[in-house]
Amino acid sequence: MRRVLPFMIFIGFVFCAPAKDSPDDRLKKILISDNTALTEIAGWIEKNKQALRASASEREFFSVRIRQRLNQVRQQYQNFLKDHPDHTQARIAYGSFLTHIDNRKEALSQWKKALATDPGNAAALNNIATHIGTVALQSNLRARIPEAFHSLEKAIALAPNEALYRHNLATTLSAFRLEAVRHYKISEREVTQRALKEFAAGMKLAPDNFEIAADRAETFLDLKPLPRQRALRAWEESRKRAKGRTQLDWVHLQVAIVHLETGHLDAAEKSLNLVSKKSHVNLIRKLRAALARKREEKKSKP
């Protein structure tokens, strides 16, 4: 019933007023081109999604079109790095671009090259850690998770005011609790408490960030018994940060889960009724079935 915890990439480029035709000015144009291409592709897919579902030939056509569009951007990065091989921020940005085209192996190579040039680069450390976490979730190969913990801790030490790094460490702790138990030699509950502490630090640094607040609220589900009031307060904090119906629906859905898990069945039904009718249809169906079972169990008890 929990969503997959996010791992986020950081491009980490700061622009100062560059001189004309300087490397930073040239990279800025590439970043704009990168963003424009990804936006265009998302628009193509959205506009033609029905045709893409119905026709293999349309999917092939768009696949070629997308590759050609992305290759234009890729060539810009490669040309730039040929001229400026030690430009760490360009390598970080190029690695992030490569993750969008699902070339994570080459993205990791770019971030490691950035670290070789600049060992104290927090963005590269964060991105390597998120790569390790993503691969582990996809493949269940978790041997390198301690490296992810170490990389994120180092990134936080280098950039303590970057909320994203706190968020990523917290989600890594939550997603890989058993690995964290072995790595830090602490209990599962202590792992969860540490994750909550990192989420709280991230919320202070990014007070309007819904994702951090929501991920913190979900993490209370890892505590047994579930601390109902603390979890509900956390979801209220998330609700205050919600932007739009989609995020509000997620809050109502998760509040229903908290009520259901703690036996407050009428409150759970009330929260489920607040979710938009076409939102999370399959999960809502499962939760209503669970609610019905719990009510039957309650009736059958003497």
C-alpha positions as a Markdown table, in Angstrom:
| # | Residue | x | y | z |
|---|---|---|---|---|
| 1 | Met | 0.0 | 0.0 | 0.0 |
| 2 | Arg | 3.0 | 2.2 | 0.0 |
| 3 | Arg | 4.3 | 4.0 | -3.0 |
| 4 | Val | 7.9 | 3.4 | -4.2 |
| 5 | Leu | 10.2 | 5.8 | -2.4 |
| 6 | Pro | 11.7 | 8.3 | -4.7 |
| 7 | Phe | 15.4 | 8.7 | -5.4 |
| 8 | Met | 16.2 | 12.1 | -6.9 |
| 9 | Ile | 19.1 | 13.2 | -9.1 |
| 10 | Phe | 20.8 | 16.6 | -8.6 |
| 11 | Ile | 22.2 | 18.4 | -11.5 |
| 12 | Gly | 24.1 | 20.8 | -9.2 |
| 13 | Phe | 24.9 | 23.6 | -11.6 |
| 14 | Val | 25.2 | 27.2 | -10.3 |
| 15 | Phe | 25.5 | 30.0 | -12.8 |
| 16 | Cys | 27.6 | 33.0 | -12.3 |
| 17 | Ala | 27.5 | 35.9 | -14.8 |
| 18 | Pro | 29.6 | 34.2 | -17.5 |
| 19 | Ala | 31.6 | 35.9 | -20.1 |
| 20 | Lys | 30.5 | 35.7 | -23.7 |
| 21 | Asp | 31.1 | 32.2 | -25.1 |
| 22 | Ser | 32.6 | 31.0 | -21.8 |
| 23 | Pro | 32.3 | 27.2 | -21.0 |
| 24 | Asp | 29.5 | 28.1 | -18.4 |
| 25 | Asp | 27.6 | 30.0 | -21.0 |
| 26 | Arg | 27.9 | 27.2 | -23.5 |
| 27 | Leu | 26.8 | 24.6 | -20.9 |
| 28 | Lys | 23.8 | 26.8 | -19.9 |
| 29 | Lys | 22.6 | 26.6 | -23.5 |
| 30 | Ile | 23.0 | 22.8 | -23.5 |
| 31 | Leu | 21.0 | 22.5 | -20.3 |
| 32 | Ile | 18.2 | 24.5 | -21.9 |
| 33 | Ser | 18.4 | 22.3 | -24.9 |
| 34 | Asp | 18.2 | 19.2 | -22.7 |
| 35 | Asn | 15.1 | 20.5 | -20.8 |
| 36 | Thr | 13.4 | 21.5 | -24.1 |
| 37 | Ala | 14.0 | 18.1 | -25.6 |
| 38 | Leu | 12.6 | 16.2 | -22.7 |
| 39 | Thr | 9.6 | 18.5 | -22.5 |
| 40 | Glu | 8.9 | 18.1 | -26.3 |
| 41 | Ile | 9.1 | 14.3 | -26.0 |
| 42 | Ala | 6.7 | 14.3 | -23.1 |
| 43 | Gly | 4.3 | 16.3 | -25.2 |
| 44 | Trp | 4.6 | 14.0 | -28.2 |
| 45 | Ile | 3.8 | 11.0 | -26.0 |
| 46 | Glu | 0.8 | 12.7 | -24.3 |
| 47 | Lys | -0.6 | 13.9 | -27.6 |
| 48 | Asn | -0.3 | 10.5 | -29.3 |
| 49 | Lys | -0.8 | 8.1 | -26.4 |
| 50 | Gln | -3.9 | 6.5 | -27.9 |
| 51 | Ala | -2.2 | 5.8 | -31.2 |
| 52 | Leu | 0.9 | 4.5 | -29.4 |
| 53 | Arg | -1.2 | 2.0 | -27.4 |
| 54 | Ala | -3.0 | 0.8 | -30.6 |
| 55 | Ser | -0.3 | 0.6 | -33.2 |
| 56 | Ala | 3.1 | -1.1 | -33.2 |
| 57 | Ser | 4.2 | 0.9 | -36.2 |
| 58 | Glu | 3.4 | 4.2 | -34.4 |
| 59 | Arg | 5.4 | 3.1 | -31.4 |
| 60 | Glu | 8.4 | 2.3 | -33.7 |
| 61 | Phe | 8.0 | 5.6 | -35.5 |
| 62 | Phe | 8.0 | 7.5 | -32.2 |
| 63 | Ser | 10.9 | 5.5 | -30.8 |
| 64 | Val | 13.1 | 6.5 | -33.8 |
| 65 | Arg | 11.9 | 10.1 | -33.5 |
| 66 | Ile | 12.7 | 10.2 | -29.8 |
| 67 | Arg | 16.1 | 8.6 | -30.2 |
| 68 | Gln | 17.0 | 11.2 | -32.9 |
| 69 | Arg | 15.8 | 14.1 | -30.7 |
| 70 | Leu | 17.8 | 12.8 | -27.7 |
| 71 | Asn | 20.9 | 12.1 | -29.8 |
| 72 | Gln | 21.0 | 15.8 | -30.7 |
| 73 | Val | 21.3 | 16.7 | -27.0 |
| 74 | Arg | 23.7 | 13.9 | -26.3 |
| 75 | Gln | 26.0 | 15.1 | -29.1 |
| 76 | Gln | 26.1 | 18.6 | -27.5 |
| 77 | Tyr | 27.2 | 17.1 | -24.2 |
| 78 | Gln | 29.8 | 14.9 | -25.8 |
| 79 | Asn | 31.2 | 17.8 | -27.8 |
| 80 | Phe | 31.4 | 20.0 | -24.8 |
| 81 | Leu | 33.2 | 17.4 | -22.7 |
| 82 | Lys | 35.6 | 16.7 | -25.5 |
| 83 | Asp | 36.6 | 20.4 | -25.2 |
| 84 | His | 36.3 | 20.6 | -21.4 |
| 85 | Pro | 37.0 | 17.1 | -20.0 |
| 86 | Asp | 37.5 | 18.3 | -16.4 |
| 87 | His | 34.3 | 20.3 | -16.2 |
| 88 | Thr | 32.6 | 18.4 | -13.3 |
| 89 | Gln | 29.3 | 20.2 | -13.5 |
| 90 | Ala | 28.9 | 19.3 | -17.2 |
| 91 | Arg | 29.6 | 15.6 | -16.3 |
| 92 | Ile | 27.0 | 15.7 | -13.5 |
| 93 | Ala | 24.4 | 17.2 | -15.9 |
| 94 | Tyr | 25.3 | 14.7 | -18.7 |
| 95 | Gly | 24.9 | 11.9 | -16.2 |
| 96 | Ser | 21.5 | 13.2 | -15.2 |
| 97 | Phe | 20.5 | 13.4 | -18.9 |
| 98 | Leu | 21.6 | 9.8 | -19.4 |
| 99 | Thr | 19.3 | 8.6 | -16.6 |
| 100 | His | 16.4 | 10.0 | -18.6 |
| 101 | Ile | 17.3 | 7.7 | -21.5 |
| 102 | Asp | 17.8 | 4.8 | -19.1 |
| 103 | Asn | 21.6 | 4.6 | -19.7 |
| 104 | Arg | 22.4 | 4.3 | -16.0 |
| 105 | Lys | 25.7 | 2.5 | -16.5 |
| 106 | Glu | 27.1 | 5.4 | -18.5 |
| 107 | Ala | 25.5 | 7.9 | -16.1 |
| 108 | Leu | 27.4 | 6.3 | -13.2 |
| 109 | Ser | 30.6 | 6.5 | -15.3 |
| 110 | Gln | 30.1 | 10.3 | -15.8 |
| 111 | Trp | 29.5 | 10.9 | -12.1 |
| 112 | Lys | 32.6 | 8.9 | -11.1 |
| 113 | Lys | 34.7 | 10.9 | -13.6 |
| 114 | Ala | 33.3 | 14.1 | -11.9 |
| 115 | Leu | 34.4 | 12.8 | -8.5 |
| 116 | Ala | 37.8 | 11.9 | -9.8 |
| 117 | Thr | 38.3 | 15.5 | -10.8 |
| 118 | Asp | 36.5 | 16.9 | -7.7 |
| 119 | Pro | 36.4 | 14.4 | -4.8 |
| 120 | Gly | 34.3 | 16.8 | -2.7 |
| 121 | Asn | 31.5 | 17.2 | -5.2 |
| 122 | Ala | 28.3 | 16.6 | -3.2 |
| 123 | Ala | 26.0 | 16.4 | -6.2 |
| 124 | Ala | 28.1 | 13.6 | -7.8 |
| 125 | Leu | 28.0 | 11.7 | -4.5 |
| 126 | Asn | 24.3 | 12.1 | -4.2 |
| 127 | Asn | 23.7 | 10.9 | -7.8 |
| 128 | Ile | 25.9 | 7.8 | -7.3 |
| 129 | Ala | 24.0 | 6.9 | -4.2 |
| 130 | Thr | 20.6 | 7.3 | -6.0 |
| 131 | His | 21.9 | 5.2 | -8.8 |
| 132 | Ile | 22.8 | 2.4 | -6.4 |
| 133 | Gly | 19.4 | 2.6 | -4.7 |
| 134 | Thr | 17.5 | 2.5 | -8.0 |
| 135 | Val | 19.4 | -0.5 | -9.3 |
| 136 | Ala | 18.9 | -2.3 | -6.0 |
| 137 | Leu | 15.2 | -1.8 | -6.1 |
| 138 | Gln | 15.0 | -2.9 | -9.7 |
| 139 | Ser | 17.3 | -6.0 | -9.4 |
| 140 | Asn | 17.2 | -6.8 | -5.6 |
| 141 | Leu | 21.0 | -6.7 | -5.7 |
| 142 | Arg | 21.8 | -4.9 | -2.5 |
| 143 | Ala | 25.5 | -5.5 | -1.8 |
| 144 | Arg | 26.4 | -1.9 | -2.7 |
| 145 | Ile | 23.8 | -0.2 | -0.4 |
| 146 | Pro | 26.4 | 0.6 | 2.3 |
| 147 | Glu | 28.2 | 2.6 | -0.4 |
| 148 | Ala | 25.0 | 4.5 | -0.9 |
| 149 | Phe | 24.7 | 5.3 | 2.8 |
| 150 | His | 28.4 | 6.5 | 2.9 |
| 151 | Ser | 28.0 | 8.6 | -0.3 |
| 152 | Leu | 24.9 | 10.4 | 1.0 |
| 153 | Glu | 26.4 | 11.0 | 4.5 |
| 154 | Lys | 29.4 | 12.5 | 2.8 |
| 155 | Ala | 27.2 | 14.6 | 0.5 |
| 156 | Ile | 25.3 | 15.9 | 3.6 |
| 157 | Ala | 28.6 | 16.7 | 5.4 |
| 158 | Leu | 29.7 | 18.7 | 2.3 |
| 159 | Ala | 26.4 | 20.5 | 1.7 |
| 160 | Pro | 24.4 | 20.3 | 5.0 |
| 161 | Asn | 21.8 | 22.8 | 3.8 |
| 162 | Glu | 20.7 | 20.8 | 0.7 |
| 163 | Ala | 17.3 | 19.3 | 1.5 |
| 164 | Leu | 17.5 | 16.8 | -1.3 |
| 165 | Tyr | 20.4 | 14.9 | 0.2 |
| 166 | Arg | 18.6 | 14.6 | 3.5 |
| 167 | His | 15.5 | 13.3 | 1.7 |
| 168 | Asn | 17.5 | 10.8 | -0.3 |
| 169 | Leu | 19.3 | 9.4 | 2.8 |
| 170 | Ala | 16.0 | 9.1 | 4.6 |
| 171 | Thr | 14.4 | 7.2 | 1.7 |
| 172 | Thr | 17.4 | 5.0 | 1.4 |
| 173 | Leu | 17.2 | 4.1 | 5.1 |
| 174 | Ser | 13.5 | 3.4 | 4.8 |
| 175 | Ala | 13.8 | 1.3 | 1.6 |
| 176 | Phe | 16.8 | -0.7 | 2.8 |
| 177 | Arg | 16.1 | -1.1 | 6.5 |
| 178 | Leu | 17.8 | -4.5 | 6.9 |
| 179 | Glu | 20.9 | -3.3 | 5.1 |
| 180 | Ala | 20.9 | -0.3 | 7.4 |
| 181 | Val | 20.6 | -2.5 | 10.5 |
| 182 | Arg | 23.7 | -4.4 | 9.5 |
| 183 | His | 25.6 | -1.3 | 8.3 |
| 184 | Tyr | 25.0 | 0.9 | 11.4 |
| 185 | Lys | 24.6 | -2.0 | 13.9 |
| 186 | Ile | 21.3 | -0.7 | 15.2 |
| 187 | Ser | 17.8 | -2.0 | 15.4 |
| 188 | Glu | 15.1 | -1.6 | 12.7 |
| 189 | Arg | 13.2 | 0.8 | 14.9 |
| 190 | Glu | 16.4 | 2.9 | 15.3 |
| 191 | Val | 16.8 | 2.9 | 11.5 |
| 192 | Thr | 13.3 | 4.2 | 11.1 |
| 193 | Gln | 13.8 | 6.8 | 13.8 |
| 194 | Arg | 17.0 | 8.0 | 12.0 |
| 195 | Ala | 15.1 | 8.2 | 8.7 |
| 196 | Leu | 12.4 | 10.3 | 10.4 |
| 197 | Lys | 15.1 | 12.6 | 11.8 |
| 198 | Glu | 16.5 | 13.1 | 8.3 |
| 199 | Phe | 13.1 | 13.8 | 6.9 |
| 200 | Ala | 12.5 | 16.3 | 9.6 |
| 201 | Ala | 15.8 | 18.0 | 8.8 |
| 202 | Gly | 14.8 | 18.1 | 5.1 |
| 203 | Met | 11.4 | 19.7 | 5.9 |
| 204 | Lys | 13.1 | 22.5 | 7.8 |
| 205 | Leu | 15.4 | 23.2 | 4.8 |
| 206 | Ala | 12.5 | 22.9 | 2.3 |
| 207 | Pro | 9.4 | 23.8 | 4.3 |
| 208 | Asp | 7.0 | 23.8 | 1.3 |
| 209 | Asn | 8.1 | 20.5 | -0.1 |
| 210 | Phe | 5.2 | 18.0 | -0.2 |
| 211 | Glu | 7.3 | 15.0 | -1.2 |
| 212 | Ile | 9.5 | 15.2 | 1.8 |
| 213 | Ala | 6.6 | 15.7 | 4.2 |
| 214 | Ala | 4.6 | 12.8 | 2.6 |
| 215 | Asp | 7.5 | 10.4 | 2.6 |
| 216 | Arg | 8.1 | 11.2 | 6.3 |
| 217 | Ala | 4.4 | 10.6 | 7.1 |
| 218 | Glu | 4.5 | 7.2 | 5.3 |
| 219 | Thr | 7.6 | 6.2 | 7.2 |
| 220 | Phe | 5.5 | 6.0 | 10.4 |
| 221 | Leu | 4.0 | 2.8 | 9.0 |
| 222 | Asp | 7.4 | 1.1 | 9.6 |
| 223 | Leu | 6.9 | 1.6 | 13.4 |
| 224 | Lys | 5.2 | -1.2 | 15.3 |
| 225 | Pro | 2.8 | -0.5 | 16.8 |
| 226 | Leu | 1.9 | 2.3 | 14.5 |
| 227 | Pro | 1.8 | 5.6 | 16.4 |
| 228 | Arg | -1.6 | 6.8 | 15.1 |
| 229 | Gln | -1.6 | 10.3 | 16.4 |
| 230 | Arg | 2.0 | 11.1 | 15.3 |
| 231 | Ala | 1.2 | 9.6 | 11.8 |
| 232 | Leu | -2.0 | 11.7 | 11.5 |
| 233 | Arg | -0.2 | 14.8 | 12.5 |
| 234 | Ala | 2.5 | 14.1 | 9.9 |
| 235 | Trp | -0.2 | 13.7 | 7.2 |
| 236 | Glu | -1.8 | 17.0 | 8.3 |
| 237 | Glu | 1.6 | 18.6 | 7.8 |
| 238 | Ser | 1.7 | 17.0 | 4.3 |
| 239 | Arg | -1.9 | 18.2 | 3.5 |
| 240 | Lys | -0.8 | 21.8 | 4.2 |
| 241 | Arg | 1.9 | 21.4 | 1.6 |
| 242 | Ala | -0.2 | 19.7 | -1.0 |
| 243 | Lys | -0.5 | 21.3 | -4.4 |
| 244 | Gly | -3.4 | 20.1 | -6.4 |
| 245 | Arg | -5.9 | 17.3 | -6.3 |
| 246 | Thr | -3.5 | 14.5 | -7.0 |
| 247 | Gln | -1.5 | 15.3 | -3.8 |
| 248 | Leu | -4.6 | 15.8 | -1.7 |
| 249 | Asp | -6.0 | 12.5 | -2.9 |
| 250 | Trp | -2.7 | 10.8 | -1.8 |
| 251 | Val | -3.0 | 12.4 | 1.7 |
| 252 | His | -6.7 | 11.2 | 2.1 |
| 253 | Leu | -5.7 | 7.7 | 0.9 |
| 254 | Gln | -2.8 | 7.4 | 3.4 |
| 255 | Val | -4.9 | 8.8 | 6.2 |
| 256 | Ala | -7.4 | 6.1 | 5.5 |
| 257 | Ile | -4.6 | 3.5 | 5.7 |
| 258 | Val | -3.6 | 4.9 | 9.1 |
| 259 | His | -7.1 | 4.7 | 10.4 |
| 260 | Leu | -7.6 | 1.2 | 9.0 |
| 261 | Glu | -4.3 | -0.1 | 10.4 |
| 262 | Thr | -5.3 | 1.2 | 13.9 |
| 263 | Gly | -8.9 | -0.1 | 13.9 |
| 264 | His | -10.7 | 3.2 | 13.4 |
| 265 | Leu | -12.9 | 1.9 | 10.6 |
| 266 | Asp | -15.5 | 4.7 | 10.3 |
| 267 | Ala | -12.7 | 7.3 | 10.1 |
| 268 | Ala | -11.0 | 5.1 | 7.4 |
| 269 | Glu | -14.2 | 5.1 | 5.4 |
| 270 | Lys | -14.7 | 8.8 | 5.7 |
| 271 | Ser | -11.1 | 9.4 | 4.4 |
| 272 | Leu | -11.6 | 7.0 | 1.5 |
| 273 | Asn | -14.8 | 8.9 | 0.5 |
| 274 | Leu | -12.7 | 12.1 | 0.2 |
| 275 | Val | -10.5 | 10.6 | -2.6 |
| 276 | Ser | -11.5 | 11.5 | -6.1 |
| 277 | Lys | -13.6 | 8.8 | -7.8 |
| 278 | Lys | -11.1 | 8.1 | -10.6 |
| 279 | Ser | -8.0 | 8.3 | -8.4 |
| 280 | His | -6.2 | 5.2 | -7.3 |
| 281 | Val | -9.1 | 3.0 | -8.3 |
| 282 | Asn | -7.5 | -0.4 | -7.7 |
| 283 | Leu | -6.0 | 0.5 | -4.3 |
| 284 | Ile | -9.3 | 2.1 | -3.2 |
| 285 | Arg | -11.0 | -1.2 | -4.1 |
| 286 | Lys | -8.5 | -3.2 | -2.1 |
| 287 | Leu | -8.8 | -0.9 | 0.9 |
| 288 | Arg | -12.6 | -1.0 | 0.9 |
| 289 | Ala | -12.4 | -4.8 | 0.7 |
| 290 | Ala | -10.1 | -4.8 | 3.7 |
| 291 | Leu | -12.4 | -2.4 | 5.5 |
| 292 | Ala | -15.4 | -4.8 | 4.9 |
| 293 | Arg | -13.4 | -7.8 | 6.2 |
| 294 | Lys | -12.4 | -5.9 | 9.4 |
| 295 | Arg | -16.0 | -5.0 | 10.0 |
| 296 | Glu | -17.1 | -8.6 | 9.6 |
| 297 | Glu | -14.4 | -9.7 | 12.0 |
| 298 | Lys | -15.5 | -7.1 | 14.5 |
| 299 | Lys | -19.1 | -8.3 | 14.2 |
| 300 | Ser | -18.1 | -11.9 | 14.7 |
| 301 | Lys | -16.3 | -11.3 | 17.9 |
| 302 | Pro | -18.4 | -12.0 | 21.0 |
